[in-house]
Structure formats: C-alpha cells, structure tokens
Amino acid sequence: MTTILKATTKGQITLPASWRNTLTTDRFIARVKGLKLEIEPLDLNKIEVGNEYTVFDAIRDNKGKGIKAEDLVKTLKQLV
C-alpha cells in the first residue's frame, strides 16, 4: 500500500493505524538513502551490536549529539 504522509511543523509523521496494527512494536529504525527515507520496525532482540546507530540527534534531544543505539537498547531492556 502506498500512502501520502504529511509532516507536521515539527517534522513528525503519523504511520497509518492499519500499518501500526500489523506490527508488534512501537519502535522503528529510520535511515536516509539518497533521497529516500526508509522506516522499518525495530526488534530489540535483533539489534546487531557493533553496527553504528544513533538516536535522539535532534537539536532539542541531547543537544544534537545523539546517543549510540546500543546504549538506548540497554536502557530499554532494563525498563521492560
């Protein structure tokens, strides 16, 4: 299914409920490849340690520095 999404003034997009309802997670990996944005569900148990993912690199989050995904995964697993 192809759907046109509109970003809010803060740059946020909403995934259609029909897509979200088919997934078992509310966390996603997003990457830019050329002029394309790829978004895929994140399975915390399948994160490959050593791959360099950063999260929260917006200016308002962590002063734009980002944090390593493996550090975030450790924190999230502690919360579950």
C-alpha positions as CSV (number, residue, x, y, z in Angstrom):
1,M,0.0,0.0,0.0
2,T,1.3,3.5,-0.8
3,T,0.1,6.4,1.3
4,I,1.0,10.1,1.2
5,L,2.0,11.3,4.6
6,K,2.4,15.0,5.6
7,A,4.9,16.1,8.2
8,T,3.8,18.4,10.9
9,T,5.6,21.7,11.5
10,K,7.8,19.8,14.0
11,G,8.8,17.3,11.3
12,Q,6.6,14.4,12.7
13,I,4.7,12.0,10.5
14,T,2.0,9.5,11.6
15,L,2.1,6.0,10.4
16,P,-1.4,4.8,9.4
17,A,-3.2,2.7,12.1
18,S,-3.7,-0.1,9.6
19,W,0.2,-0.3,9.3
20,R,0.8,0.0,13.0
21,N,-1.8,-2.7,13.8
22,T,0.1,-5.2,11.7
23,L,3.3,-4.7,13.7
24,T,4.3,-6.0,17.1
25,T,6.4,-3.0,18.1
26,D,6.1,0.8,18.5
27,R,9.8,1.4,17.8
28,F,11.3,1.9,14.4
29,I,14.7,2.4,12.7
30,A,14.8,5.2,10.1
31,R,17.6,5.8,7.7
32,V,18.1,8.1,4.7
33,K,19.3,6.5,1.5
34,G,19.9,9.2,-1.1
35,L,16.5,11.0,-1.5
36,K,14.6,8.2,0.2
37,L,13.6,7.7,3.8
38,E,13.4,4.0,5.0
39,I,11.5,3.1,8.1
40,E,11.4,-0.4,9.5
41,P,10.2,-2.0,12.7
42,L,12.8,-2.4,15.4
43,D,13.2,-5.7,17.2
44,L,15.3,-5.0,20.3
45,N,16.5,-8.7,20.3
46,K,17.8,-8.4,16.8
47,I,20.0,-5.3,17.1
48,E,23.5,-6.1,15.9
49,V,26.0,-4.9,18.4
50,G,28.8,-3.1,16.6
51,N,26.5,-1.5,14.0
52,E,26.6,2.2,14.5
53,Y,23.1,3.6,15.0
54,T,22.5,6.9,16.6
55,V,19.2,8.1,18.1
56,F,17.9,11.3,19.5
57,D,20.2,13.6,17.4
58,A,17.7,16.4,17.0
59,I,18.9,19.7,18.5
60,R,16.4,19.5,21.3
61,D,17.4,16.0,22.2
62,N,20.8,15.5,23.8
63,K,22.0,18.8,22.4
64,G,22.1,17.4,18.9
65,K,24.8,14.8,19.7
66,G,22.8,11.7,19.6
67,I,23.5,8.5,21.6
68,K,24.5,5.1,20.5
69,A,21.6,2.8,19.8
70,E,23.2,0.0,21.8
71,D,23.2,2.3,24.9
72,L,19.5,3.0,24.3
73,V,18.7,-0.7,23.8
74,K,20.4,-1.5,27.2
75,T,18.2,1.2,28.8
76,L,15.0,0.0,27.1
77,K,15.7,-3.6,28.1
78,Q,16.0,-2.5,31.7
79,L,12.6,-0.9,31.5
80,V,10.8,-4.0,30.1
